[in-house]
């Protein structure tokens, strides 16, 4: 009798353990182990009498009930797990898709880091060459750095804002003369395609950093790395010719372009840029829940908004446009050979009017405007290619 009671108590304890395990969502192997222990307890003692038979039957019933409960719970758990996984995946995707708030703590810290670094550069050089870079355009950035390495102290003016820590680390290690800020914005990483939500958001964030620098009194030269500098443009930009201008810009199809833009922190520039950011912040909200690959109207971007404000001379902005023969867009590559060989050569050629970076790289290589050694895994500069087309100084 004592043995039967002991066995019954043990069975009850194990049964309780099984349900406790279910509540704590232990794995299947642990639950099966508990079931095996129930089976051992229920068969351990020999059959003695009719009372034993009745207890045996009761134990078997309890055992079966527990087994059925375990199996059903495991099935339900599997369903719940699958459902949770699907929900978590959806949430993760939404998190990757949804752009962070411009007023978040991270956004404010990023802005502070950018402005502080820019003030340091400006205090030393009087001008910040600013661009924003993600990991997908690293080859273009290094090709441009190889291109301009022979141009005096150009690199001492440069501030890269990198969207990920890996890109920032590489630039700091390989090109120590640069000033690099990492904003670690995963939603801006990867190959962002023109007129798609990811690209639009990146341009908006770039414009926001420019606003912060202008408000801090920094003179900014916005440039892009998918271009070639055949000679140093800084002496012309900083000459007396443009001393009275608030903004000095290139022209594309008779419209002010935003890919190479000198901005002085005057009240007129600030007024125009504040209005630009009002428009861009509205656009940011409109696209914040779109996937990076979501197509956006070509009329909705920083370039179009800026061009419209300049055309209206918003805030009384004083704009000077750089001479087209010296500052060319991607259509230069389509000119007949005789025209491309005309002197003087352009100062800068912007490799635009192509959407993919693969197409841009192919065209740059074709015209001798790609400055990384072929096959180099360490992004080694092709100094021969640089010497062939670039004027030092």
C-alpha positions as CSV (number, residue, x, y, z in Angstrom):
1,X,0.0,0.0,0.0
2,X,2.8,2.4,0.9
3,X,4.5,1.7,-2.3
4,X,1.4,2.4,-4.3
5,X,0.9,5.7,-2.5
6,X,4.5,6.7,-3.1
7,X,4.1,5.8,-6.8
8,X,0.8,7.8,-7.0
9,X,2.4,10.8,-5.3
10,X,5.4,10.6,-7.7
11,X,3.0,10.4,-10.6
12,X,1.2,13.5,-9.5
13,X,4.4,15.4,-9.0
14,X,5.6,14.5,-12.5
15,X,2.2,15.5,-13.9
16,X,2.5,18.9,-12.2
17,X,6.0,19.2,-13.6
18,X,4.8,18.5,-17.1
19,X,2.2,21.2,-16.9
20,X,4.8,23.6,-15.4
21,X,7.1,22.7,-18.3
22,X,4.3,23.5,-20.7
23,X,3.7,26.8,-19.1
24,X,7.4,27.7,-19.3
25,X,7.5,26.5,-23.0
26,X,10.3,24.0,-22.6
27,X,11.5,22.2,-25.7
28,X,10.0,19.0,-27.0
29,X,12.8,16.7,-25.9
30,X,12.4,17.9,-22.3
31,X,8.6,17.2,-22.4
32,X,9.2,13.8,-23.9
33,X,11.6,12.9,-21.1
34,X,9.0,13.8,-18.5
35,X,6.5,11.5,-20.3
36,X,9.0,8.7,-20.3
37,X,9.4,9.1,-16.5
38,X,5.6,8.8,-16.1
39,X,5.7,5.6,-18.0
40,X,8.4,4.2,-15.8
41,X,6.6,5.1,-12.6
42,X,3.3,3.6,-13.8
43,X,4.9,0.2,-14.6
44,X,7.5,-0.1,-11.9
45,X,5.5,-2.1,-9.3
46,X,4.3,-5.7,-9.9
47,X,0.6,-6.4,-10.1
48,X,-0.6,-7.4,-6.6
49,X,-4.4,-7.4,-6.4
50,X,-7.6,-5.9,-7.7
51,X,-6.9,-2.6,-5.9
52,X,-3.6,-2.5,-7.8
53,X,-5.5,-3.1,-11.0
54,X,-7.8,-0.2,-10.2
55,X,-4.8,2.0,-9.4
56,X,-3.1,0.8,-12.5
57,X,-6.1,1.8,-14.6
58,X,-6.3,5.2,-12.9
59,X,-2.6,5.7,-13.5
60,X,-2.9,4.7,-17.1
61,X,-5.8,7.1,-17.5
62,X,-3.8,9.9,-15.9
63,X,-0.8,9.1,-18.1
64,X,-2.9,9.1,-21.3
65,X,-4.6,12.3,-20.3
66,X,-1.2,14.0,-19.7
67,X,0.2,12.6,-22.9
68,X,-2.8,13.8,-24.9
69,X,-2.5,17.2,-23.2
70,X,1.2,17.4,-24.0
71,X,0.7,16.4,-27.6
72,X,-2.1,18.9,-28.1
73,X,-0.1,21.6,-26.3
74,X,2.9,20.9,-28.5
75,X,0.7,21.2,-31.6
76,X,-0.8,24.5,-30.3
77,X,2.7,25.7,-29.4
78,X,4.0,24.9,-32.9
79,X,1.1,26.8,-34.4
80,X,1.7,29.7,-32.0
81,X,5.4,29.7,-32.8
82,X,4.7,29.8,-36.5
83,X,2.3,32.6,-36.0
84,X,4.7,34.5,-33.8
85,X,7.5,34.0,-36.3
86,X,5.3,35.4,-39.1
87,X,4.3,38.4,-37.0
88,X,7.9,39.0,-35.9
89,X,9.1,38.8,-39.5
90,X,6.4,41.3,-40.5
91,X,7.4,43.6,-37.7
92,X,11.1,43.3,-38.6
93,X,10.3,44.1,-42.2
94,X,8.2,47.1,-41.2
95,X,11.0,48.2,-38.9
96,X,13.5,48.0,-41.9
97,X,11.0,49.8,-44.1
98,X,9.8,52.6,-41.8
99,X,12.2,55.5,-41.5
100,X,13.0,56.7,-38.0
101,X,11.5,59.9,-36.6
102,X,13.5,63.0,-37.4
103,X,13.1,63.9,-33.7
104,X,14.4,60.7,-32.3
105,X,17.3,60.6,-29.8
106,X,19.4,58.9,-32.5
107,X,18.6,61.5,-35.1
108,X,19.5,64.3,-32.7
109,X,22.8,62.6,-31.8
110,X,23.7,62.1,-35.4
111,X,23.0,65.8,-36.2
112,X,25.2,66.9,-33.2
113,X,28.1,64.6,-34.4
114,X,27.9,65.9,-37.9
115,X,27.7,69.6,-36.9
116,X,30.5,69.3,-34.4
117,X,32.8,67.6,-36.9
118,X,31.9,70.2,-39.6
119,X,32.7,73.0,-37.2
120,X,36.2,71.5,-36.6
121,X,36.9,71.2,-40.3
122,X,35.5,74.7,-41.0
123,X,37.6,76.2,-38.3
124,X,40.7,74.9,-39.9
125,X,40.0,75.1,-43.6
126,X,37.1,77.6,-43.9
127,X,35.2,75.2,-46.1
128,X,33.6,71.7,-45.7
129,X,33.4,69.4,-48.7
130,X,30.4,67.3,-47.7
131,X,28.9,64.1,-49.1
132,X,26.9,61.2,-47.7
133,X,28.0,57.7,-48.4
134,X,26.7,54.2,-47.9
135,X,28.4,50.8,-48.3
136,X,27.1,50.3,-51.9
137,X,29.1,53.3,-53.2
138,X,32.4,52.6,-51.5
139,X,34.2,51.8,-54.8
140,X,33.0,55.1,-56.2
141,X,34.2,57.0,-53.1
142,X,37.6,55.4,-53.2
143,X,37.9,56.0,-57.0
144,X,37.1,59.7,-56.3
145,X,39.7,59.8,-53.5
146,X,42.3,58.4,-55.8
147,X,41.3,61.0,-58.4
148,X,41.7,63.9,-56.0
149,X,44.7,62.7,-54.0
150,X,47.0,64.8,-56.3
151,X,45.0,68.0,-55.7
152,X,46.9,69.7,-52.8
153,X,44.9,69.7,-49.6
154,X,41.5,68.8,-51.0
155,X,41.1,65.8,-48.7
156,X,41.6,68.0,-45.6
157,X,38.3,69.7,-46.4
158,X,36.4,66.5,-46.9
159,X,33.8,65.2,-44.5
160,X,32.1,61.9,-45.3
161,X,28.9,61.0,-43.5
162,X,28.8,57.2,-43.6
163,X,25.5,55.4,-43.1
164,X,27.2,52.4,-41.4
165,X,30.1,51.8,-39.0
166,X,32.0,49.4,-41.4
167,X,32.2,52.1,-44.1
168,X,33.3,54.7,-41.6
169,X,35.9,52.4,-40.1
170,X,37.4,51.6,-43.6
171,X,37.6,55.3,-44.6
172,X,39.2,56.4,-41.3
173,X,41.8,53.6,-41.5
174,X,42.6,53.9,-45.2
175,X,42.3,57.7,-45.7
176,X,43.3,59.3,-42.4
177,X,43.2,62.8,-43.8
178,X,39.5,62.6,-44.1
179,X,36.9,63.6,-41.5
180,X,34.3,60.8,-41.2
181,X,31.1,60.6,-39.2
182,X,29.1,57.4,-38.8
183,X,25.4,57.9,-38.4
184,X,24.7,54.1,-38.5
185,X,21.4,54.4,-40.3
186,X,20.6,50.9,-41.5
187,X,17.6,52.1,-43.5
188,X,19.9,54.1,-45.7
189,X,22.4,51.3,-46.5
190,X,22.5,49.3,-49.6
191,X,22.1,50.2,-53.3
192,X,19.6,53.1,-53.3
193,X,18.1,53.7,-56.7
194,X,17.2,57.1,-58.0
195,X,13.4,58.0,-57.7
196,X,12.8,55.3,-55.2
197,X,11.8,55.8,-51.6
198,X,15.2,54.7,-50.1
199,X,17.1,57.1,-52.3
200,X,14.7,59.9,-51.6
201,X,15.0,59.4,-47.8
202,X,18.8,59.5,-48.1
203,X,18.7,62.8,-50.0
204,X,16.4,64.2,-47.4
205,X,18.7,63.2,-44.6
206,X,21.6,64.7,-46.5
207,X,19.7,68.0,-46.9
208,X,18.9,68.0,-43.2
209,X,22.6,67.7,-42.2
210,X,23.3,70.6,-44.6
211,X,20.7,72.6,-42.7
212,X,22.3,71.9,-39.4
213,X,25.8,72.9,-40.7
214,X,24.4,76.2,-42.3
215,X,22.7,77.1,-39.0
216,X,26.1,76.6,-37.3
217,X,27.8,79.0,-39.6
218,X,29.6,76.5,-41.8
219,X,30.2,77.0,-45.5
220,X,29.4,73.8,-47.3
221,X,30.4,72.4,-50.7
222,X,28.0,69.5,-51.5
223,X,29.5,67.1,-53.9
224,X,29.0,63.5,-55.1
225,X,31.5,60.7,-55.6
226,X,30.2,59.4,-58.9
227,X,32.0,62.1,-60.8
228,X,35.5,62.9,-62.0
229,X,37.5,66.0,-61.1
230,X,39.9,66.6,-64.1
231,X,41.3,69.6,-62.2
232,X,40.8,71.3,-58.8
233,X,37.6,73.4,-58.8
234,X,38.2,75.1,-55.4
235,X,40.3,78.0,-56.6
236,X,37.5,79.1,-58.9
237,X,34.8,78.5,-56.4
238,X,36.6,80.6,-53.7
239,X,37.6,83.4,-56.1
240,X,36.4,86.9,-56.0
241,X,34.1,86.1,-58.9
242,X,31.6,84.5,-56.6
243,X,32.3,86.5,-53.5
244,X,28.8,88.1,-53.4
245,X,26.9,84.9,-54.1
246,X,24.9,83.1,-51.4
247,X,24.9,80.0,-53.5
248,X,27.1,78.7,-56.4
249,X,25.7,75.9,-58.4
250,X,26.0,73.9,-61.6
251,X,23.3,73.8,-64.3
252,X,21.5,70.8,-65.7
253,X,19.1,71.4,-68.6
254,X,18.8,75.1,-67.6
255,X,17.9,74.2,-64.0
256,X,19.9,74.6,-60.9
257,X,21.5,71.2,-60.0
258,X,22.0,69.8,-56.5
259,X,25.0,67.5,-57.0
260,X,27.7,70.2,-56.8
261,X,26.6,73.1,-54.8
262,X,28.5,75.7,-52.7
263,X,26.3,77.1,-49.9
264,X,27.3,80.0,-47.7
265,X,25.6,80.5,-44.3
266,X,23.9,83.8,-45.1
267,X,20.4,84.7,-43.9
268,X,19.1,84.3,-47.5
269,X,20.6,80.8,-47.8
270,X,19.2,79.8,-44.4
271,X,15.7,81.1,-45.3
272,X,15.7,79.2,-48.6
273,X,17.1,76.0,-47.0
274,X,14.6,76.2,-44.2
275,X,11.7,76.3,-46.7
276,X,13.3,73.4,-48.6
277,X,13.4,71.3,-45.5
278,X,9.7,72.1,-44.8
279,X,8.9,70.6,-48.2
280,X,11.3,67.6,-47.7
281,X,10.0,66.9,-44.2
282,X,6.5,66.5,-45.6
283,X,7.9,64.2,-48.3
284,X,9.8,62.2,-45.6
285,X,6.5,61.6,-43.8
286,X,4.8,60.6,-47.0
287,X,7.4,58.0,-47.8
288,X,8.4,56.8,-44.3
289,X,6.4,53.6,-44.5
290,X,7.3,52.8,-48.1
291,X,9.9,50.1,-48.8
292,X,13.2,51.3,-50.1
293,X,12.3,50.0,-53.6
294,X,9.0,51.9,-53.7
295,X,8.9,54.1,-56.8
296,X,8.5,57.8,-56.2
297,X,7.5,60.4,-58.7
298,X,10.5,62.1,-60.3
299,X,9.0,65.4,-59.4
300,X,9.2,64.6,-55.6
301,X,12.9,65.0,-54.6
302,X,15.4,67.5,-53.2
303,X,16.6,68.4,-56.6
304,X,13.2,69.4,-58.0
305,X,12.2,71.3,-54.8
306,X,15.6,73.2,-54.7
307,X,15.4,74.1,-58.4
308,X,11.9,75.5,-57.9
309,X,12.9,77.7,-55.0
310,X,16.0,79.0,-56.7
311,X,14.0,79.8,-59.9
312,X,11.7,81.9,-57.7
313,X,14.7,83.5,-56.0
314,X,13.1,82.5,-52.7
315,X,14.2,84.7,-49.8
316,X,16.1,86.9,-52.2
317,X,18.7,84.3,-52.7
318,X,21.7,85.4,-54.8
319,X,22.8,82.5,-57.0
320,X,25.6,82.3,-59.4
321,X,25.8,79.4,-61.9
322,X,29.1,77.8,-62.9
323,X,30.1,77.8,-66.6
324,X,28.6,74.8,-68.3
325,X,31.7,74.0,-70.5
326,X,33.7,73.6,-67.3
327,X,31.1,71.8,-65.2
328,X,29.5,69.1,-67.3
329,X,26.8,66.5,-66.6
330,X,26.7,63.0,-67.9
331,X,25.6,64.0,-71.4
332,X,29.3,65.0,-72.0
333,X,30.0,61.3,-72.4
334,X,27.6,61.1,-75.4
335,X,29.4,63.9,-77.3
336,X,31.4,63.0,-80.5
337,X,35.0,62.3,-79.8
338,X,36.1,65.5,-81.4
339,X,34.0,67.6,-79.0
340,X,35.2,65.6,-76.0
341,X,38.8,66.3,-77.0
342,X,38.3,70.1,-77.2
343,X,40.4,72.3,-74.9
344,X,40.1,73.4,-72.3
345,X,38.7,70.2,-70.8
346,X,36.0,70.3,-68.2
347,X,36.9,70.8,-64.6
348,X,34.3,68.3,-63.4
349,X,32.1,65.8,-65.2
350,X,29.2,64.4,-63.2
351,X,28.5,60.8,-64.2
352,X,24.8,61.1,-64.0
353,X,21.7,60.3,-66.2
354,X,22.3,56.6,-65.5
355,X,20.3,54.8,-62.7
356,X,22.5,51.8,-61.8
357,X,26.0,52.0,-60.3
358,X,27.0,49.2,-62.6
359,X,26.3,51.3,-65.7
360,X,28.1,54.3,-64.2
361,X,31.2,52.2,-63.4
362,X,31.2,50.8,-66.9
363,X,31.0,54.3,-68.5
364,X,33.7,55.7,-66.2
365,X,36.1,52.8,-67.1
366,X,35.4,53.2,-70.8
367,X,36.5,56.8,-70.7
368,X,39.5,56.4,-68.4
369,X,37.7,57.9,-65.5
370,X,37.9,55.0,-63.1
371,X,40.9,55.1,-60.8
372,X,40.9,51.7,-59.0
373,X,43.3,49.1,-60.2
374,X,41.5,46.2,-62.0
375,X,41.3,43.1,-59.8
376,X,42.6,44.8,-56.7
377,X,40.8,43.4,-53.6
378,X,42.2,46.3,-51.4
379,X,40.9,49.1,-53.6
380,X,44.4,50.2,-54.7
381,X,44.7,53.4,-56.7
382,X,45.5,53.2,-60.4
383,X,48.0,56.1,-60.4
384,X,48.7,55.6,-64.1
385,X,45.0,56.2,-64.9
386,X,45.0,59.3,-62.7
387,X,48.1,60.7,-64.3
388,X,46.6,60.2,-67.8
389,X,43.6,62.5,-67.3
390,X,44.0,64.5,-64.0
391,X,45.7,67.8,-63.6
392,X,47.5,68.0,-60.2
393,X,47.4,71.0,-57.9
